[in-house]
């Protein structure tokens, strides 16, 4: 599979003024949205990840957040 081989063979290169630790932390916490690639200057890859992340991940996050808010309101009502 050429695409997988291409992805595996590419090295991540950061500009000299960008610390690797920040890149890793952004990748860990916001990797689904491509923030780490946007920060590192990989604009095309970052934009693609951002679009895919919001189309796929965001609806799930928003639904679970709404459920948590509803549960919070219900528990506050029971206490009152």
C-alpha positions as a Markdown table, in Angstrom:
| # | Residue | x | y | z |
|---|---|---|---|---|
| 1 | Unk | 0.0 | 0.0 | 0.0 |
| 2 | Unk | 1.8 | 3.0 | -1.3 |
| 3 | Unk | -0.1 | 5.6 | 0.8 |
| 4 | Unk | 0.8 | 3.8 | 4.1 |
| 5 | Unk | 4.4 | 3.4 | 3.0 |
| 6 | Unk | 4.6 | 7.1 | 2.2 |
| 7 | Unk | 3.1 | 8.1 | 5.5 |
| 8 | Unk | 5.5 | 5.8 | 7.4 |
| 9 | Unk | 8.6 | 7.0 | 5.5 |
| 10 | Unk | 8.0 | 10.7 | 6.1 |
| 11 | Unk | 9.9 | 12.3 | 8.9 |
| 12 | Unk | 8.5 | 15.1 | 10.9 |
| 13 | Unk | 10.6 | 18.2 | 10.6 |
| 14 | Unk | 10.0 | 21.2 | 12.8 |
| 15 | Unk | 11.3 | 24.7 | 12.2 |
| 16 | Unk | 14.3 | 25.6 | 14.4 |
| 17 | Unk | 12.2 | 28.0 | 16.5 |
| 18 | Unk | 9.5 | 25.4 | 17.3 |
| 19 | Unk | 10.1 | 23.2 | 20.4 |
| 20 | Unk | 9.4 | 19.5 | 19.9 |
| 21 | Unk | 7.7 | 19.2 | 23.3 |
| 22 | Unk | 5.0 | 21.7 | 22.3 |
| 23 | Unk | 4.5 | 19.7 | 19.1 |
| 24 | Unk | 4.1 | 16.5 | 21.1 |
| 25 | Unk | 1.7 | 18.0 | 23.6 |
| 26 | Unk | -0.5 | 19.5 | 20.9 |
| 27 | Unk | -0.5 | 16.2 | 19.1 |
| 28 | Unk | -1.6 | 14.3 | 22.2 |
| 29 | Unk | -4.3 | 16.7 | 23.3 |
| 30 | Unk | -5.5 | 18.2 | 20.0 |
| 31 | Unk | -4.2 | 15.7 | 17.5 |
| 32 | Unk | -7.6 | 14.8 | 16.1 |
| 33 | Unk | -8.0 | 18.4 | 14.9 |
| 34 | Unk | -4.5 | 18.7 | 13.4 |
| 35 | Unk | -3.5 | 21.6 | 15.6 |
| 36 | Unk | 0.1 | 20.2 | 15.9 |
| 37 | Unk | 0.5 | 20.2 | 12.1 |
| 38 | Unk | -0.8 | 23.7 | 11.8 |
| 39 | Unk | 1.5 | 24.9 | 14.5 |
| 40 | Unk | 4.5 | 23.2 | 12.9 |
| 41 | Unk | 3.8 | 24.8 | 9.5 |
| 42 | Unk | 2.3 | 21.8 | 7.8 |
| 43 | Unk | -0.7 | 23.8 | 6.7 |
| 44 | Unk | -2.2 | 21.4 | 4.1 |
| 45 | Unk | -2.0 | 18.4 | 6.4 |
| 46 | Unk | -3.3 | 20.4 | 9.3 |
| 47 | Unk | -6.2 | 21.8 | 7.4 |
| 48 | Unk | -7.2 | 18.4 | 6.2 |
| 49 | Unk | -7.1 | 17.0 | 9.8 |
| 50 | Unk | -9.0 | 20.0 | 11.1 |
| 51 | Unk | -11.8 | 19.5 | 8.6 |
| 52 | Unk | -12.0 | 15.7 | 9.2 |
| 53 | Unk | -11.7 | 16.2 | 12.9 |
| 54 | Unk | -14.6 | 18.6 | 13.1 |
| 55 | Unk | -16.8 | 16.5 | 10.7 |
| 56 | Unk | -16.1 | 13.2 | 12.6 |
| 57 | Unk | -15.1 | 14.0 | 16.1 |
| 58 | Unk | -16.9 | 17.2 | 17.0 |
| 59 | Unk | -20.5 | 15.7 | 16.7 |
| 60 | Unk | -19.6 | 12.9 | 19.1 |
| 61 | Unk | -18.0 | 15.4 | 21.6 |
| 62 | Unk | -20.9 | 17.8 | 21.4 |
| 63 | Unk | -23.5 | 15.0 | 21.9 |
| 64 | Unk | -21.6 | 13.7 | 25.0 |
| 65 | Unk | -21.3 | 17.2 | 26.3 |
| 66 | Unk | -25.0 | 17.8 | 25.9 |
| 67 | Unk | -25.7 | 14.6 | 27.7 |
| 68 | Unk | -23.4 | 15.6 | 30.6 |
| 69 | Unk | -25.1 | 19.0 | 30.8 |
| 70 | Unk | -28.5 | 17.3 | 30.9 |
| 71 | Unk | -27.3 | 15.0 | 33.6 |
| 72 | Unk | -25.9 | 17.9 | 35.6 |
| 73 | Unk | -29.2 | 19.8 | 35.3 |
| 74 | Unk | -31.1 | 16.7 | 36.4 |
| 75 | Unk | -28.9 | 16.2 | 39.5 |
| 76 | Unk | -29.2 | 19.8 | 40.4 |
| 77 | Unk | -33.0 | 19.5 | 40.2 |
| 78 | Unk | -33.0 | 16.5 | 42.5 |
| 79 | Unk | -31.0 | 18.4 | 45.1 |
| 80 | Unk | -33.3 | 21.4 | 45.1 |
